Amino acid sequence: MKKALFVLMALLIASPAMAVTLTADGDNATKTVTIGWAGNGADAASRARAFGLVITADNGAVFTAVGGFQTGEGAKYGIFPGSIVIADGVVSDYNTPVEPAGLPGAASSGIGTGKLVVALGSLYTGTSAPGASGTLLTVTVDKACTVTVAEEDTYRGGVVMESAEGATVDSVTATITADVETISAPTVTKTTAAPAVADKVNGGRTETFVATGATSSAGHALAYQFDFGDGVTGEWGAATQTHVYTYTAAGSYTVTVKARCAADTAIESAVSAPIVLSREAFKYTAAGLTRPVGEAYTAWAAWGRPNCWAFRKQCNGDADGLLELGKPVMNKDFTLFKAAFNKDNATLGAVLINGIPGICADFEKTAELNKRVMNKDIAIIKDYFNDGATAVPECMSVGMLHFYTN
């Protein structure tokens, strides 16, 4: 065995011949290149006895695995002179074709780098000679690149033939094209806790938006960017983000989100379907005149967000938002008030006078004895009934509204 290996190592420094060619075939799905030989002749002199190769990857790719090789003296090319372990004339470990980085010509090489130096030989006899073509080994890379397979003939003789006659074997390449990563479009929802609802936003309130459903075809982590619809586009970041809206007029916001690959930020999803959020006239902090912050908003939302509560002077008795004889609080307002007075919620909900619902007579925005239109509302309509337009203040002065609805 020792003598045969010495003969093989001597062959590795002989001049190569052009009896065989190298082959390299890439598989994009597995990012694997199969490296082999082709063209072994029928006569012994035209066959390859050993291969000394240097395999490189460009584009910053690194080799992650080597496999597909045969092992042993009976194999076609299963002897690995650079790494085989022999003790007392007996092979204790054939090891792999990859030569250690400490050997000449193999610096900065090995798994985890972009360079492999390999040596494969055969101790075949005439009855076990390699065929006309076959596989030497496979190499796997971590990303798209071109893999080049060339002879390493400075220290290892390149492709070594039975006969030393012939020319240098040409190098070959295989291109690995990474699968095109795609990212599905996310869905955006607003998940702010009560008192907000899905299709509303309140000025000054921190609203919370969540992106769901986006996935990377490569399984990569994702980042998200929200367009909040008010001229503000958020930073790329988490799937849950918050935004504070400010406004003084009616309107709506179209909110969208998109995703991108966290590793390759040039790969983005399509923009989500939008959600359209309407601005809320009533401040989420709005209180009754003598009640806790937020109570009036909660009642307004519970009653279906009636526009009348955001009339300019409704809080001072103008239930219908109209002028009679140039005055805000007049007979039509009083008629609605009388119909709504002292009604429980169920009965009040059925009151409708001149197209104006009974809840519009709740001027004070609080309940008395669990009823919305009671004594405090009497005091308000009494104070401003039949007053001129300039004598009835607008409700913005009590801090309830972002904008008026009339």
C-alpha positions in Angstrom: 0.0 0.0 0.0 2.8 2.4 0.9 4.6 1.8 -2.3 1.5 2.3 -4.4 0.7 5.6 -2.7 4.2 6.8 -3.4 3.7 6.0 -7.0 0.4 7.9 -7.0 2.0 11.0 -5.4 4.8 10.9 -7.9 2.1 10.9 -10.7 0.6 14.0 -9.2 3.6 16.0 -10.1 3.9 14.6 -13.6 2.8 16.5 -16.7 -0.9 16.2 -17.5 -2.4 15.1 -20.8 -5.4 16.0 -22.8 -7.1 12.6 -22.7 -9.9 13.7 -20.4 -11.9 16.9 -19.7 -13.3 18.2 -16.5 -17.1 18.7 -16.2 -19.1 21.0 -13.9 -22.9 21.0 -13.7 -24.8 23.4 -11.4 -28.1 22.8 -9.6 -29.8 26.0 -8.7 -32.3 24.4 -6.4 -29.7 22.9 -4.1 -26.9 25.4 -4.9 -24.7 22.3 -5.7 -22.1 21.8 -8.4 -21.3 18.3 -9.5 -17.7 18.0 -10.7 -16.6 15.1 -12.8 -14.5 13.8 -15.7 -15.3 12.8 -19.2 -13.4 11.2 -22.1 -11.4 8.4 -20.4 -10.1 6.3 -23.3 -10.3 2.5 -23.5 -6.5 2.1 -23.3 -4.7 2.5 -20.0 -2.5 5.4 -21.3 -5.5 7.6 -22.1 -7.1 7.3 -18.6 -6.7 9.7 -15.7 -4.9 8.3 -12.7 -5.4 11.3 -10.3 -6.9 14.8 -10.1 -5.3 17.8 -8.4 -7.9 20.6 -8.6 -8.5 24.0 -7.2 -12.2 25.0 -7.0 -13.2 28.7 -6.4 -16.4 30.6 -6.0 -16.9 34.3 -6.8 -19.4 36.9 -5.6 -18.3 36.4 -2.0 -19.9 32.9 -1.9 -18.4 30.3 0.4 -18.4 26.5 0.2 -20.6 24.9 2.8 -20.3 21.2 2.0 -18.4 18.6 -0.1 -19.9 15.2 -0.9 -20.6 12.8 -3.7 -17.1 11.2 -3.7 -16.2 7.6 -3.5 -13.9 6.2 -0.9 -11.3 3.4 -0.9 -8.8 1.6 -3.0 -11.4 -0.2 -5.0 -13.2 3.0 -5.9 -12.6 4.8 -9.1 -11.1 7.9 -7.5 -11.3 7.2 -3.8 -7.8 7.8 -2.6 -7.1 11.3 -1.1 -3.3 11.8 -0.8 -3.6 15.1 1.0 -5.6 13.9 3.9 -5.5 10.1 4.0 -4.3 8.6 7.3 -2.0 5.5 7.1 -0.6 3.7 10.2 1.7 0.7 9.9 0.9 0.3 6.2 -2.8 0.3 6.8 -5.2 3.0 5.9 -7.0 4.0 9.1 -8.9 7.0 7.6 -9.4 7.9 3.9 -10.7 11.3 5.0 -12.0 13.6 2.3 -10.7 15.0 -1.0 -10.4 18.4 0.6 -6.8 19.1 1.5 -5.9 20.9 4.8 -5.2 24.6 4.5 -1.7 24.1 5.9 -0.5 22.2 2.8 1.3 24.0 0.0 -1.0 25.9 -2.3 -4.0 25.4 0.0 -3.7 28.6 2.1 -7.0 30.3 3.0 -8.9 27.4 1.7 -11.5 24.9 3.0 -15.1 24.7 3.9 -16.4 28.1 4.9 -14.2 29.9 2.4 -14.5 30.5 -1.3 -11.6 28.2 -2.3 -11.1 24.4 -2.1 -8.0 22.5 -3.0 -8.8 18.8 -3.7 -6.8 15.7 -4.6 -8.3 12.5 -5.7 -6.4 9.4 -7.0 -7.0 5.8 -7.9 -5.1 2.6 -7.4 -7.3 0.8 -9.9 -6.1 -2.2 -11.8 -7.1 -3.1 -15.3 -10.3 -4.9 -14.2 -11.4 -1.9 -12.0 -10.5 1.0 -14.3 -12.7 4.0 -14.2 -15.3 4.4 -17.0 -15.4 7.0 -19.7 -17.0 9.5 -17.4 -18.2 9.9 -13.9 -18.5 12.1 -10.8 -15.5 13.1 -8.7 -17.4 15.0 -6.0 -20.0 17.7 -5.4 -19.6 21.1 -3.8 -22.3 23.3 -2.3 -22.2 27.1 -2.0 -24.2 29.4 0.1 -25.5 31.8 -2.6 -25.4 32.7 -6.3 -22.0 32.6 -7.8 -19.8 31.1 -10.5 -17.8 28.1 -9.5 -14.6 27.5 -11.4 -12.8 24.2 -11.5 -9.1 24.3 -12.6 -6.0 22.1 -12.4 -3.8 22.7 -9.4 -0.6 21.9 -11.2 1.8 24.0 -9.2 2.1 21.5 -6.3 -0.2 18.6 -7.4 0.3 18.0 -11.1 -3.2 18.8 -12.1 -4.9 16.0 -14.0 -2.4 13.1 -14.0 -2.6 10.5 -16.8 -1.1 7.0 -17.1 0.9 8.5 -20.0 2.7 11.8 -19.4 2.0 12.9 -23.0 -0.5 15.6 -23.9 -1.6 19.2 -23.1 -3.0 20.9 -20.1 -6.7 20.2 -19.3 -8.9 23.2 -19.6 -10.7 24.6 -16.6 -14.5 24.6 -16.5 -17.1 26.7 -14.8 -20.7 26.3 -13.5 -23.0 29.1 -12.6 -25.3 28.9 -9.6 -28.2 31.3 -9.9 -30.0 31.9 -6.6 -33.7 31.4 -6.6 -35.4 34.7 -7.1 -36.8 35.6 -3.6 -40.3 36.9 -3.6 -42.2 38.4 -0.7 -46.0 38.3 -0.6 -47.9 41.5 0.1 -49.0 42.0 3.8 -52.3 43.0 5.1 -52.7 46.1 7.3 -55.1 46.4 10.2 -55.6 49.0 13.0 -55.6 47.3 16.4 -55.7 50.3 18.8 -57.7 49.4 21.9 -61.0 51.0 22.7 -62.2 53.7 22.4 -60.9 53.6 18.8 -62.5 51.3 16.2 -61.1 49.7 13.0 -62.1 52.4 10.5 -61.6 55.5 12.6 -58.6 57.5 13.8 -58.6 60.2 16.4 -56.4 63.3 16.3 -53.8 63.3 19.1 -54.3 59.7 19.8 -51.6 57.1 19.3 -53.0 54.6 16.8 -51.5 51.1 16.4 -51.2 49.4 13.0 -50.2 45.7 12.4 -48.9 44.1 9.2 -49.7 40.4 8.8 -49.5 37.7 6.1 -46.2 38.7 4.4 -43.8 35.8 3.8 -40.4 35.4 2.1 -40.1 32.5 -0.4 -36.6 32.1 1.0 -37.7 32.0 4.6 -35.9 35.3 5.4 -36.9 37.7 8.2 -38.9 40.7 7.1 -39.1 44.4 7.9 -42.2 46.6 7.3 -42.9 50.1 6.3 -46.2 51.9 6.9 -47.6 54.8 4.9 -50.0 56.4 7.4 -51.8 58.4 4.7 -51.2 61.8 6.2 -47.9 62.4 4.5 -45.9 60.4 7.0 -44.1 57.2 5.9 -42.7 55.2 8.8 -39.2 53.8 9.1 -38.6 50.2 8.1 -39.1 48.1 11.2 -41.4 45.8 13.1 -44.7 44.5 11.9 -46.5 46.5 14.6 -46.0 50.3 14.5 -47.8 53.3 16.0 -48.6 56.8 14.7 -50.1 59.9 16.2 -52.5 61.8 13.9 -53.1 65.5 14.2 -55.8 67.4 12.3 -58.4 70.2 12.5 -60.8 69.3 9.7 -62.9 66.4 8.4 -61.3 63.9 6.0 -59.9 60.4 5.7 -56.6 58.6 5.6 -55.6 55.7 3.3 -53.1 53.5 5.2 -50.9 50.9 3.5 -47.9 48.8 4.4 -45.2 46.9 2.5 -42.6 44.3 3.5 -39.0 43.8 2.4 -36.3 41.2 3.1 -34.2 42.1 6.1 -31.1 40.5 4.6 -31.5 41.8 1.0 -33.3 45.1 1.4 -33.7 45.6 -2.4 -36.4 42.8 -2.4 -39.7 44.3 -1.5 -43.3 43.2 -1.6 -46.2 44.9 -3.3 -48.1 47.4 -1.3 -50.9 46.1 0.8 -54.6 46.7 0.0 -55.4 50.0 1.8 -57.5 50.6 4.8 -59.4 53.8 4.7 -59.7 55.5 8.1 -62.1 58.4 8.7 -61.1 61.3 11.0 -63.1 61.5 14.2 -64.6 64.9 15.1 -64.9 64.0 18.8 -61.7 64.0 20.8 -61.0 60.7 22.5 -60.2 62.7 25.6 -63.6 64.5 25.5 -65.4 64.6 28.9 -68.8 65.7 29.9 -68.9 69.2 31.3 -68.5 67.8 34.8 -67.5 64.2 34.1 -64.1 62.3 33.7 -61.9 62.6 30.7 -63.0 60.2 27.9 -66.5 59.6 29.2 -68.2 61.8 26.5 -66.2 60.1 23.7 -67.2 56.7 25.0 -70.9 57.7 25.0 -70.6 59.2 21.6 -69.0 56.0 20.2 -71.7 53.9 21.9 -74.4 56.0 20.2 -72.9 55.4 16.8 -70.9 58.6 16.6 -73.8 61.0 15.9 -72.7 64.0 13.8 -74.9 66.3 15.8 -72.6 66.0 18.8 -70.0 67.8 16.7 -72.3 70.7 15.6 -70.7 74.0 16.3 -73.1 74.9 19.1 -74.9 71.6 20.0 -73.3 71.6 23.5 -75.2 74.8 24.1 -78.6 73.6 23.0 -78.5 73.7 19.2 -79.7 70.1 18.6 -80.4 70.4 14.9 -77.4 72.5 13.9 -79.7 75.0 12.1 -80.7 78.6 12.6 -84.3 79.7 13.1 -84.9 83.4 12.6 -81.1 83.7 12.7 -80.9 82.1 16.2 -79.2 78.7 17.0 -81.4 77.5 19.8 -85.1 77.8 19.0 -88.4 75.9 18.6 -87.2 72.9 16.6 -84.4 72.3 19.2 -86.9 72.6 22.0 -89.4 70.2 20.3 -86.6 67.5 20.0 -85.6 68.2 23.6 -89.2 67.6 24.9 -89.4 64.3 22.9 -86.1 63.1 24.3 -86.5 64.3 27.9 -86.4 61.6 30.7 -86.3 58.7 28.2 -84.3 55.6 29.0 -81.7 54.6 26.4 -83.9 52.2 24.5 -86.7 54.7 24.2 -84.4 57.6 23.4 -82.9 55.5 20.6 -86.2 55.5 18.8 -86.8 59.3 19.0 -86.5 61.0 15.6 -87.9 64.5 15.1 -87.5 66.2 11.7 -84.8 63.7 10.8 -82.7 64.5 14.0 -82.2 61.7 16.5 -83.1 62.1 20.2 -79.5 61.7 21.3 -78.8 65.1 19.8 -80.7 66.7 22.8 -78.0 65.4 25.2 -76.2 68.7 25.4 -74.3 68.1 28.5 -72.9 64.7 27.4 -73.4 62.8 30.6 -76.2 60.6 32.0 -78.4 61.5 35.0 -80.2 58.6 36.6 -79.0 56.5 33.6 -80.8 58.8 31.2 -79.1 61.0 28.6 -81.5 63.9 28.4 -82.2 65.3 31.9 -82.1 68.3 34.2 -78.7 69.6 33.2 -79.7 69.6 29.6 -82.8 71.7 30.6 -80.5 74.2 32.2 -78.4 74.5 29.0 -81.3 75.0 26.6 -82.9 77.4 29.0 -79.7 79.5 29.1 -79.4 79.9 25.3 -83.0 79.6 24.1 -83.9 82.5 21.7 -80.4 84.1 22.1 -78.7 85.7 19.1 -76.1 83.8 17.1 -73.2 85.7 18.6 -74.4 85.1 22.2 -74.3 81.3 21.9 -70.7 80.0 22.2 -69.2 77.3 19.9 -68.4 74.0 21.5 -64.7 73.9 20.7 -64.2 76.1 23.7 -64.9 73.1 26.0 -62.2 71.0 24.3 -64.5 68.3 22.9 -64.0 68.6 19.2 -61.3 68.3 16.5 -63.6 69.8 13.9 -67.3 70.6 13.4 -69.7 68.5 11.3 -71.9 71.4 10.3 
